[in-house]
Amino acid sequence: MTRMEVDPADPSRFTAWSGLGKLALEDRMQVTDTNTSGDTKTCRVVKLGPVLVGEAEFAVSPASTPNHCVVQWREDVMVPFLPRFLAPVVGWFGKILFGLSISRMAKKTPA
C-alpha cells in the first residue's frame, strides 16, 4: 500500500505515498545520515512534509538465528495542522497500520 519515488536530482530525497488512490498520504523525506560499518546498520530520515514532519531512525542488526535480523524503528513525527488532542488517536492508528505493513513484509521474506 506504499509506493515510493526517488528524486533523480538528489537521491537522498524521496517521496512515499501510503494508502489507496486519492486517500494516499504524501510523505516527503530525506536521508540525512547512514552508518554501514559494524554489525548494526543505521539510517536517519527527516520528514519534510507536507503532512508529516519530524524524523525517523532505523537500525538493522543480525539476529541470533541465521537468515534473520532485528529491526528497530523510532519515529518522532507530528502532523502540524492536527489539533493536539487528536495526536494519541492518530498515533494509535499509525502504529496499527505500520505493524500490519511490517507483518505482511515479514511473511513475504523467505526464512
MMTF fields as JSON, N, C-alpha, C and O atoms, coordinates in Angstrom:
{
  "mmtfVersion": "1.0.0",
  "mmtfProducer": "UNKNOWN",
  "numBonds": 443,
  "numAtoms": 444,
  "numGroups": 111,
  "numChains": 1,
  "numModels": 1,
  "chainsPerModel": [1],
  "groupsPerChain": [111],
  "chainIdList": ["A"],
  "bondAtomList": [4, 2, 8, 6, 12, 10, 16, 14, 20, 18, 24, 22, 28, 26, 32, 30, 36, 34, 40, 38, 44, 42, 48, 46, 52, 50, 56, 54, 60, 58, 64, 62, 68, 66, 72, 70, 76, 74, 80, 78, 84, 82, 88, 86, 92, 90, 96, 94, 100, 98, 104, 102, 108, 106, 112, 110, 116, 114, 120, 118, 124, 122, 128, 126, 132, 130, 136, 134, 140, 138, 144, 142, 148, 146, 152, 150, 156, 154, 160, 158, 164, 162, 168, 166, 172, 170, 176, 174, 180, 178, 184, 182, 188, 186, 192, 190, 196, 194, 200, 198, 204, 202, 208, 206, 212, 210, 216, 214, 220, 218, 224, 222, 228, 226, 232, 230, 236, 234, 240, 238, 244, 242, 248, 246, 252, 250, 256, 254, 260, 258, 264, 262, 268, 266, 272, 270, 276, 274, 280, 278, 284, 282, 288, 286, 292, 290, 296, 294, 300, 298, 304, 302, 308, 306, 312, 310, 316, 314, 320, 318, 324, 322, 328, 326, 332, 330, 336, 334, 340, 338, 344, 342, 348, 346, 352, 350, 356, 354, 360, 358, 364, 362, 368, 366, 372, 370, 376, 374, 380, 378, 384, 382, 388, 386, 392, 390, 396, 394, 400, 398, 404, 402, 408, 406, 412, 410, 416, 414, 420, 418, 424, 422, 428, 426, 432, 430, 436, 434, 440, 438],
  "bondOrderList": [1, 1, 1, 1, 1, 1, 1, 1, 1, 1, 1, 1, 1, 1, 1, 1, 1, 1, 1, 1, 1, 1, 1, 1, 1, 1, 1, 1, 1, 1, 1, 1, 1, 1, 1, 1, 1, 1, 1, 1, 1, 1, 1, 1, 1, 1, 1, 1, 1, 1, 1, 1, 1, 1, 1, 1, 1, 1, 1, 1, 1, 1, 1, 1, 1, 1, 1, 1, 1, 1, 1, 1, 1, 1, 1, 1, 1, 1, 1, 1, 1, 1, 1, 1, 1, 1, 1, 1, 1, 1, 1, 1, 1, 1, 1, 1, 1, 1, 1, 1, 1, 1, 1, 1, 1, 1, 1, 1, 1, 1],
  "groupList": [{"groupName": "MET", "atomNameList": ["N", "CA", "C", "O"], "elementList": ["N", "C", "C", "O"], "formalChargeList": [0, 0, 0, 0], "bondAtomList": [1, 0, 2, 1, 3, 2], "bondOrderList": [1, 1, 2], "singleLetterCode": "M", "chemCompType": "L-PEPTIDE LINKING"}, {"groupName": "THR", "atomNameList": ["N", "CA", "C", "O"], "elementList": ["N", "C", "C", "O"], "formalChargeList": [0, 0, 0, 0], "bondAtomList": [1, 0, 2, 1, 3, 2], "bondOrderList": [1, 1, 2], "singleLetterCode": "T", "chemCompType": "L-PEPTIDE LINKING"}, {"groupName": "ARG", "atomNameList": ["N", "CA", "C", "O"], "elementList": ["N", "C", "C", "O"], "formalChargeList": [0, 0, 0, 0], "bondAtomList": [1, 0, 2, 1, 3, 2], "bondOrderList": [1, 1, 2], "singleLetterCode": "R", "chemCompType": "L-PEPTIDE LINKING"}, {"groupName": "GLU", "atomNameList": ["N", "CA", "C", "O"], "elementList": ["N", "C", "C", "O"], "formalChargeList": [0, 0, 0, 0], "bondAtomList": [1, 0, 2, 1, 3, 2], "bondOrderList": [1, 1, 2], "singleLetterCode": "E", "chemCompType": "L-PEPTIDE LINKING"}, {"groupName": "VAL", "atomNameList": ["N", "CA", "C", "O"], "elementList": ["N", "C", "C", "O"], "formalChargeList": [0, 0, 0, 0], "bondAtomList": [1, 0, 2, 1, 3, 2], "bondOrderList": [1, 1, 2], "singleLetterCode": "V", "chemCompType": "L-PEPTIDE LINKING"}, {"groupName": "ASP", "atomNameList": ["N", "CA", "C", "O"], "elementList": ["N", "C", "C", "O"], "formalChargeList": [0, 0, 0, 0], "bondAtomList": [1, 0, 2, 1, 3, 2], "bondOrderList": [1, 1, 2], "singleLetterCode": "D", "chemCompType": "L-PEPTIDE LINKING"}, {"groupName": "PRO", "atomNameList": ["N", "CA", "C", "O"], "elementList": ["N", "C", "C", "O"], "formalChargeList": [0, 0, 0, 0], "bondAtomList": [1, 0, 2, 1, 3, 2], "bondOrderList": [1, 1, 2], "singleLetterCode": "P", "chemCompType": "L-PEPTIDE LINKING"}, {"groupName": "ALA", "atomNameList": ["N", "CA", "C", "O"], "elementList": ["N", "C", "C", "O"], "formalChargeList": [0, 0, 0, 0], "bondAtomList": [1, 0, 2, 1, 3, 2], "bondOrderList": [1, 1, 2], "singleLetterCode": "A", "chemCompType": "L-PEPTIDE LINKING"}, {"groupName": "SER", "atomNameList": ["N", "CA", "C", "O"], "elementList": ["N", "C", "C", "O"], "formalChargeList": [0, 0, 0, 0], "bondAtomList": [1, 0, 2, 1, 3, 2], "bondOrderList": [1, 1, 2], "singleLetterCode": "S", "chemCompType": "L-PEPTIDE LINKING"}, {"groupName": "PHE", "atomNameList": ["N", "CA", "C", "O"], "elementList": ["N", "C", "C", "O"], "formalChargeList": [0, 0, 0, 0], "bondAtomList": [1, 0, 2, 1, 3, 2], "bondOrderList": [1, 1, 2], "singleLetterCode": "F", "chemCompType": "L-PEPTIDE LINKING"}, {"groupName": "TRP", "atomNameList": ["N", "CA", "C", "O"], "elementList": ["N", "C", "C", "O"], "formalChargeList": [0, 0, 0, 0], "bondAtomList": [1, 0, 2, 1, 3, 2], "bondOrderList": [1, 1, 2], "singleLetterCode": "W", "chemCompType": "L-PEPTIDE LINKING"}, {"groupName": "GLY", "atomNameList": ["N", "CA", "C", "O"], "elementList": ["N", "C", "C", "O"], "formalChargeList": [0, 0, 0, 0], "bondAtomList": [1, 0, 2, 1, 3, 2], "bondOrderList": [1, 1, 2], "singleLetterCode": "G", "chemCompType": "PEPTIDE LINKING"}, {"groupName": "LEU", "atomNameList": ["N", "CA", "C", "O"], "elementList": ["N", "C", "C", "O"], "formalChargeList": [0, 0, 0, 0], "bondAtomList": [1, 0, 2, 1, 3, 2], "bondOrderList": [1, 1, 2], "singleLetterCode": "L", "chemCompType": "L-PEPTIDE LINKING"}, {"groupName": "LYS", "atomNameList": ["N", "CA", "C", "O"], "elementList": ["N", "C", "C", "O"], "formalChargeList": [0, 0, 0, 0], "bondAtomList": [1, 0, 2, 1, 3, 2], "bondOrderList": [1, 1, 2], "singleLetterCode": "K", "chemCompType": "L-PEPTIDE LINKING"}, {"groupName": "GLN", "atomNameList": ["N", "CA", "C", "O"], "elementList": ["N", "C", "C", "O"], "formalChargeList": [0, 0, 0, 0], "bondAtomList": [1, 0, 2, 1, 3, 2], "bondOrderList": [1, 1, 2], "singleLetterCode": "Q", "chemCompType": "L-PEPTIDE LINKING"}, {"groupName": "ASN", "atomNameList": ["N", "CA", "C", "O"], "elementList": ["N", "C", "C", "O"], "formalChargeList": [0, 0, 0, 0], "bondAtomList": [1, 0, 2, 1, 3, 2], "bondOrderList": [1, 1, 2], "singleLetterCode": "N", "chemCompType": "L-PEPTIDE LINKING"}, {"groupName": "CYS", "atomNameList": ["N", "CA", "C", "O"], "elementList": ["N", "C", "C", "O"], "formalChargeList": [0, 0, 0, 0], "bondAtomList": [1, 0, 2, 1, 3, 2], "bondOrderList": [1, 1, 2], "singleLetterCode": "C", "chemCompType": "L-PEPTIDE LINKING"}, {"groupName": "HIS", "atomNameList": ["N", "CA", "C", "O"], "elementList": ["N", "C", "C", "O"], "formalChargeList": [0, 0, 0, 0], "bondAtomList": [1, 0, 2, 1, 3, 2], "bondOrderList": [1, 1, 2], "singleLetterCode": "H", "chemCompType": "L-PEPTIDE LINKING"}, {"groupName": "ILE", "atomNameList": ["N", "CA", "C", "O"], "elementList": ["N", "C", "C", "O"], "formalChargeList": [0, 0, 0, 0], "bondAtomList": [1, 0, 2, 1, 3, 2], "bondOrderList": [1, 1, 2], "singleLetterCode": "I", "chemCompType": "L-PEPTIDE LINKING"}],
  "groupTypeList": [0, 1, 2, 0, 3, 4, 5, 6, 7, 5, 6, 8, 2, 9, 1, 7, 10, 8, 11, 12, 11, 13, 12, 7, 12, 3, 5, 2, 0, 14, 4, 1, 5, 1, 15, 1, 8, 11, 5, 1, 13, 1, 16, 2, 4, 4, 13, 12, 11, 6, 4, 12, 4, 11, 3, 7, 3, 9, 7, 4, 8, 6, 7, 8, 1, 6, 15, 17, 16, 4, 4, 14, 10, 2, 3, 5, 4, 0, 4, 6, 9, 12, 6, 2, 9, 12, 7, 6, 4, 4, 11, 10, 9, 11, 13, 18, 12, 9, 11, 12, 8, 18, 8, 2, 0, 7, 13, 13, 1, 6, 7],
  "groupIdList": [1, 2, 3, 4, 5, 6, 7, 8, 9, 10, 11, 12, 13, 14, 15, 16, 17, 18, 19, 20, 21, 22, 23, 24, 25, 26, 27, 28, 29, 30, 31, 32, 33, 34, 35, 36, 37, 38, 39, 40, 41, 42, 43, 44, 45, 46, 47, 48, 49, 50, 51, 52, 53, 54, 55, 56, 57, 58, 59, 60, 61, 62, 63, 64, 65, 66, 67, 68, 69, 70, 71, 72, 73, 74, 75, 76, 77, 78, 79, 80, 81, 82, 83, 84, 85, 86, 87, 88, 89, 90, 91, 92, 93, 94, 95, 96, 97, 98, 99, 100, 101, 102, 103, 104, 105, 106, 107, 108, 109, 110, 111],
  "secStructList": [7, 3, 3, 3, 3, 3, 7, 6, 6, 7, 6, 6, 3, 3, 3, 3, 3, 3, 1, 1, 4, 4, 4, 7, 3, 3, 3, 3, 3, 3, 3, 3, 3, 3, 3, 7, 1, 1, 1, 7, 3, 3, 3, 3, 3, 3, 3, 3, 3, 3, 1, 7, 3, 3, 3, 3, 3, 3, 3, 3, 3, 3, 7, 1, 1, 6, 6, 7, 3, 3, 3, 3, 3, 3, 3, 3, 3, 3, 7, 6, 6, 1, 7, 4, 4, 4, 2, 2, 2, 2, 2, 2, 2, 2, 2, 2, 2, 2, 2, 2, 2, 2, 2, 2, 2, 2, 2, 2, 1, 7, 7],
  "xCoordList": [0.814, 0.0, 0.856, 0.339, 2.158, 3.046, 3.842, 4.374, 3.917, 4.796, 5.771, 5.451, 6.953, 7.987, 8.577, 8.608, 9.043, 9.702, 10.923, 10.813, 12.091, 13.345, 13.548, 13.302, 13.997, 14.278, 15.529, 16.608, 15.418, 16.589, 17.684, 18.86, 17.323, 18.318, 19.059, 20.171, 18.453, 19.058, 18.578, 17.522, 19.343, 18.904, 18.714, 18.175, 19.14, 18.886, 17.456, 16.998, 16.748, 15.371, 14.419, 14.679, 13.316, 12.326, 10.951, 10.822, 9.94, 8.559, 7.879, 8.01, 7.151, 6.363, 4.895, 4.537, 4.051, 2.608, 2.049, 2.187, 1.423, 0.846, -0.667, -1.192, -1.359, -2.812, -3.323, -2.588, -4.592, -5.237, -5.728, -6.485, -5.29, -5.766, -5.657, -4.591, -6.781, -6.806, -6.663, -6.455, -6.774, -6.626, -5.183, -4.916, -4.251, -2.845, -2.251, -2.542, -1.428, -0.739, 0.624, 1.415, 0.91, 2.21, 3.194, 2.911, 4.339, 5.354, 6.71, 7.371, 7.126, 8.423, 9.506, 9.333, 10.626, 11.694, 13.067, 13.225, 14.06, 15.448, 16.32, 16.225, 17.173, 18.141, 19.229, 19.851, 19.459, 20.454, 21.694, 22.731, 21.601, 22.755, 22.597, 21.5, 23.682, 23.699, 24.99, 26.005, 24.947, 26.138, 26.081, 25.227, 26.993, 27.002, 28.206, 28.441, 28.967, 30.08, 29.593, 28.61, 30.274, 29.886, 28.7, 28.212, 28.231, 27.114, 25.781, 24.942, 25.571, 24.3, 24.386, 25.275, 23.466, 23.392, 22.282, 21.196, 22.54, 21.541, 21.295, 22.119, 20.123, 19.735, 18.842, 17.945, 19.087, 18.237, 17.591, 18.247, 16.282, 15.492, 14.737, 14.146, 14.76, 13.971, 12.729, 12.818, 11.57, 10.301, 10.067, 10.083, 9.852, 9.816, 8.417, 8.287, 7.375, 6.016, 5.479, 6.143, 4.357, 3.54, 2.668, 2.182, 2.469, 1.574, 2.341, 1.943, 3.438, 4.231, 5.56, 6.227, 5.939, 7.251, 7.891, 7.201, 9.211, 9.939, 11.059, 11.605, 11.408, 12.475, 12.201, 11.411, 12.877, 12.785, 14.192, 15.044, 14.426, 15.693, 15.413, 14.461, 16.246, 16.107, 17.442, 18.494, 17.41, 18.617, 18.324, 17.298, 19.23, 19.086, 20.351, 21.465, 20.159, 21.297, 20.994, 19.833, 22.053, 21.837, 21.094, 21.286, 20.253, 19.573, 20.44, 21.473, 20.01, 20.783, 20.639, 21.395, 19.672, 19.496, 19.851, 19.639, 20.387, 20.776, 19.589, 18.446, 19.875, 18.885, 17.785, 16.703, 18.034, 17.089, 17.801, 19.026, 17.031, 17.607, 16.647, 15.479, 17.166, 16.364, 16.266, 17.284, 15.046, 14.823, 14.277, 13.283, 14.936, 14.437, 14.058, 14.796, 12.911, 12.375, 11.892, 11.104, 12.36, 11.922, 11.495, 12.196, 10.339, 9.86, 9.449, 8.83, 9.796, 9.329, 8.69, 9.345, 7.403, 6.709, 5.45, 4.804, 5.11, 3.859, 3.168, 3.783, 1.893, 1.079, 0.814, 0.011, 1.476, 1.44, 0.039, -0.203, -0.877, -2.199, -3.218, -4.371, -2.814, -3.729, -3.877, -2.873, -5.101, -5.267, -4.577, -4.671, -3.897, -3.074, -3.864, -3.311, -5.131, -5.913, -6.158, -6.497, -5.989, -6.166, -4.884, -4.92, -3.761, -2.47, -2.455, -1.955, -2.976, -2.948, -3.738, -3.326, -4.86, -5.688, -4.947, -4.879, -4.399, -3.662, -2.431, -2.112, -1.739, -0.578, -0.94, -0.203, -2.076, -2.524, -2.811, -2.377, -3.544, -3.829, -2.544, -2.395, -1.624, -0.345, 0.422, 0.999, 0.434, 1.13, 0.505, 1.223, -0.814, -1.512, -1.202, -0.85, -1.331, -1.095, 0.353, 0.632, 1.279, 2.691, 2.984, 3.708, 2.431, 2.613, 2.094, 2.733, 0.935, 0.379, 1.303, 1.517, 1.842, 2.756, 4.003, 4.433, 4.586, 5.795, 5.486, 6.275, 4.359, 3.975, 3.804, 4.253, 3.163, 2.97, 4.308, 4.52, 5.207, 6.517, 7.306, 7.973, 7.23, 7.958, 7.462, 8.257, 6.158, 5.613, 6.097, 6.158, 6.436, 6.896, 8.38, 8.869, 9.099, 10.528, 10.828, 10.346, 11.619, 11.942, 12.777, 13.637, 12.525, 13.275, 14.591, 15.346],
  "yCoordList": [-1.196, 0.0, 1.259, 2.362, 1.102, 2.265, 2.196, 1.147, 3.316, 3.412, 4.551, 5.517, 4.432, 5.423, 5.918, 5.21, 7.153, 7.759, 8.513, 9.371, 8.19, 8.85, 10.066, 10.004, 11.169, 12.394, 12.159, 11.963, 12.173, 11.909, 12.967, 12.669, 14.175, 15.236, 15.108, 15.616, 14.435, 14.259, 12.933, 12.883, 11.849, 10.517, 10.371, 9.359, 11.35, 11.281, 11.711, 11.53, 12.283, 12.721, 11.767, 11.32, 11.468, 10.588, 10.92, 11.559, 10.467, 10.664, 9.305, 8.501, 9.067, 7.841, 8.234, 9.207, 7.479, 7.652, 6.368, 5.3, 6.462, 5.289, 5.432, 6.471, 4.393, 4.42, 3.953, 3.378, 4.209, 3.771, 4.965, 5.798, 5.034, 6.068, 7.475, 7.906, 8.184, 9.576, 9.692, 10.788, 8.567, 8.581, 8.359, 8.189, 8.361, 8.139, 9.37, 10.509, 9.113, 10.159, 10.406, 9.474, 11.652, 12.003, 12.253, 13.025, 11.604, 11.695, 11.942, 11.003, 13.225, 13.58, 13.448, 13.883, 12.845, 12.581, 12.793, 12.847, 12.911, 12.993, 12.204, 12.367, 11.345, 10.618, 11.604, 12.234, 11.738, 12.702, 12.043, 12.692, 10.753, 10.078, 8.578, 8.046, 7.897, 6.439, 5.954, 6.651, 4.763, 4.131, 2.67, 1.921, 2.265, 0.894, 0.11, -1.018, 0.696, -0.036, -0.841, -0.472, -1.926, -2.76, -3.637, -3.655, -4.37, -5.301, -4.594, -5.041, -3.497, -2.78, -1.661, -0.812, -1.675, -0.646, 0.327, -0.099, 1.628, 2.614, 3.633, 3.836, 4.266, 5.302, 6.307, 5.917, 7.58, 8.634, 9.373, 9.712, 9.617, 10.259, 11.43, 11.303, 12.572, 13.73, 13.777, 13.681, 13.926, 14.036, 15.51, 16.349, 15.821, 17.2, 17.762, 18.904, 17.0, 17.483, 16.972, 16.147, 17.392, 18.463, 18.03, 18.873, 16.711, 16.255, 15.882, 16.253, 15.15, 14.695, 15.436, 15.61, 15.869, 16.484, 15.801, 15.301, 15.791, 15.172, 14.321, 14.604, 13.251, 12.384, 10.937, 10.65, 10.042, 8.612, 8.036, 8.507, 7.018, 6.304, 4.815, 4.302, 4.134, 2.706, 2.054, 2.592, 0.917, 0.145, -1.312, -1.85, -1.951, -3.359, -4.077, -3.696, -5.121, -5.891, -7.378, -7.778, -8.2, -9.64, -10.195, -9.728, -11.188, -11.891, -13.074, -13.355, -13.748, -14.883, -16.127, -17.084, -16.125, -17.257, -16.84, -15.688, -17.765, -17.425, -16.942, -17.327, -16.106, -15.595, -14.763, -14.63, -14.203, -13.344, -12.073, -12.041, -11.044, -9.801, -9.16, -9.536, -8.2, -7.425, -6.013, -5.393, -5.507, -4.164, -3.303, -3.65, -2.183, -1.193, 0.048, 0.483, 0.616, 1.765, 2.761, 2.418, 3.979, 5.034, 6.22, 6.62, 6.775, 7.967, 9.026, 8.729, 10.238, 11.397, 12.307, 13.178, 12.088, 12.709, 13.39, 12.925, 14.495, 15.161, 15.639, 15.779, 15.878, 16.442, 17.89, 18.135, 18.856, 20.244, 20.845, 21.62, 20.506, 21.141, 20.363, 20.782, 19.243, 18.416, 18.958, 19.254, 19.094, 19.518, 18.526, 17.313, 19.042, 18.221, 17.095, 16.02, 17.316, 16.283, 15.045, 13.982, 15.176, 14.026, 13.216, 12.135, 13.728, 13.06, 11.613, 10.75, 11.294, 9.891, 8.957, 7.819, 9.426, 8.6, 8.34, 7.203, 9.39, 9.247, 8.37, 7.534, 8.549, 7.722, 6.253, 5.387, 5.974, 4.594, 3.965, 2.845, 4.685, 4.176, 3.97, 2.963, 4.918, 4.784, 3.559, 2.846, 3.311, 2.143, 0.85, -0.069, 0.777, -0.415, -0.642, -1.753, 0.402, 0.258, -0.086, -0.909, 0.543, 0.241, -1.205, -1.906, -1.65, -3.033, -4.03, -5.05, -3.738, -4.613, -4.668, -5.735, -3.521, -3.473, -4.305, -5.063, -4.166, -4.923, -6.417, -7.224, -6.79, -8.211, -8.797, -9.912, -8.058, -8.533, -8.675, -9.632, -7.726, -7.783, -8.991, -9.681, -9.239, -10.367, -11.7, -12.624, -11.819, -13.062, -13.332, -14.486, -12.287, -12.444, -12.762, -13.167, -12.583, -12.791, -14.257, -14.799, -14.907, -16.318, -16.466, -15.632, -17.52, -17.777, -18.419, -18.702],
  "zCoordList": [0.0, 0.0, 0.0, 0.177, -0.197, -0.263, -1.548, -1.913, -2.223, -3.393, -3.147, -2.454, -3.715, -3.464, -4.772, -5.778, -4.724, -5.872, -5.366, -4.49, -5.923, -5.548, -6.441, -7.645, -5.854, -6.596, -7.441, -6.882, -8.774, -9.616, -9.452, -9.666, -9.083, -8.896, -7.568, -7.429, -6.591, -5.272, -4.695, -4.065, -4.902, -4.465, -2.952, -2.502, -2.163, -0.721, -0.389, 0.739, -1.377, -1.172, -1.884, -3.001, -1.213, -1.813, -1.244, -0.2, -1.961, -1.538, -1.505, -2.428, -0.422, -0.29, -0.221, 0.442, -0.905, -0.822, -0.232, -0.827, 0.924, 1.588, 1.625, 2.026, 1.207, 1.191, -0.151, -0.954, -0.376, -1.604, -2.408, -1.911, -3.642, -4.559, -4.004, -3.565, -4.032, -3.569, -2.052, -1.532, -1.34, 0.116, 0.556, 1.745, -0.396, -0.068, 0.624, 0.26, 1.612, 2.369, 1.745, 1.597, 1.377, 0.809, 1.947, 2.862, 1.885, 2.932, 2.275, 1.831, 2.215, 1.623, 2.677, 3.816, 2.293, 3.248, 2.623, 1.404, 3.514, 3.08, 4.047, 5.263, 3.489, 4.304, 4.709, 3.853, 6.013, 6.496, 7.069, 7.208, 7.406, 7.999, 7.841, 8.008, 7.52, 7.482, 8.113, 8.091, 8.671, 9.209, 8.81, 9.285, 7.935, 7.453, 7.973, 7.541, 8.894, 9.475, 10.678, 11.319, 10.978, 12.113, 11.795, 10.664, 12.801, 12.602, 12.433, 11.652, 13.153, 13.094, 12.06, 12.117, 11.134, 10.084, 10.46, 10.852, 10.347, 10.751, 9.645, 8.754, 9.738, 8.788, 9.517, 10.264, 9.302, 9.85, 8.687, 7.701, 8.825, 7.779, 8.395, 9.468, 7.71, 8.128, 7.253, 6.029, 7.888, 7.173, 6.863, 7.764, 5.594, 5.111, 4.888, 4.448, 5.176, 4.954, 3.638, 3.011, 3.194, 3.738, 4.921, 5.674, 5.086, 6.15, 7.412, 8.516, 7.251, 8.395, 8.456, 7.437, 9.645, 9.862, 11.066, 11.955, 11.079, 12.183, 11.636, 10.57, 12.385, 11.92, 12.31, 13.209, 11.608, 11.891, 11.848, 11.095, 12.661, 12.66, 12.546, 13.135, 11.789, 11.572, 11.892, 11.546, 12.539, 12.806, 12.496, 12.913, 11.761, 11.415, 11.877, 11.516, 12.682, 13.188, 13.067, 12.992, 13.048, 12.926, 14.145, 15.268, 13.907, 14.999, 15.424, 14.815, 16.459, 16.97, 16.101, 16.266, 15.173, 14.268, 12.844, 12.465, 12.055, 10.681, 9.855, 10.101, 8.89, 7.935, 8.581, 8.008, 9.753, 10.438, 10.881, 10.992, 11.128, 11.623, 12.626, 12.729, 13.345, 14.285, 13.72, 13.413, 13.583, 13.064, 14.195, 14.832, 14.433, 15.399, 14.614, 13.73, 14.938, 14.209, 15.248, 16.129, 15.144, 16.048, 15.201, 14.272, 15.532, 14.828, 15.836, 16.858, 15.536, 16.29, 15.248, 14.676, 15.015, 13.892, 14.39, 15.329, 13.748, 14.08, 12.806, 11.749, 12.946, 11.872, 12.277, 13.177, 11.629, 12.096, 12.234, 13.159, 11.343, 11.37, 12.209, 12.315, 12.802, 13.575, 14.996, 15.643, 15.491, 16.888, 17.827, 17.638, 18.821, 19.713, 20.386, 20.618, 20.702, 21.392, 20.521, 21.042, 19.193, 18.305, 18.107, 17.518, 18.591, 18.381, 18.882, 18.16, 20.08, 20.52, 19.606, 19.378, 19.087, 18.198, 16.888, 16.419, 16.308, 15.051, 15.271, 14.426, 16.389, 16.708, 16.824, 16.354, 17.449, 17.607, 16.242, 15.971, 15.38, 14.045, 13.246, 12.553, 13.344, 12.646, 13.099, 12.278, 14.394, 14.943, 14.415, 14.022, 14.403, 13.909, 12.423, 12.026, 11.609, 10.171, 9.871, 9.0, 10.593, 10.37, 10.765, 10.058, 11.883, 12.321, 11.304, 11.047, 10.721, 9.682, 8.461, 7.885, 8.078, 6.929, 7.178, 6.308, 8.364, 8.69, 8.733, 8.243, 9.308, 9.375, 7.977, 7.711, 7.095, 5.72, 5.005, 4.259, 5.23, 4.612, 5.137, 4.366, 6.432, 7.029, 6.482, 6.306, 6.209, 5.672, 4.247, 3.822, 3.518, 2.132, 2.05, 0.996, 3.146, 3.16, 3.45, 4.445, 2.595, 2.849, 4.115, 4.4, 4.866, 6.104, 5.829, 6.76]
}
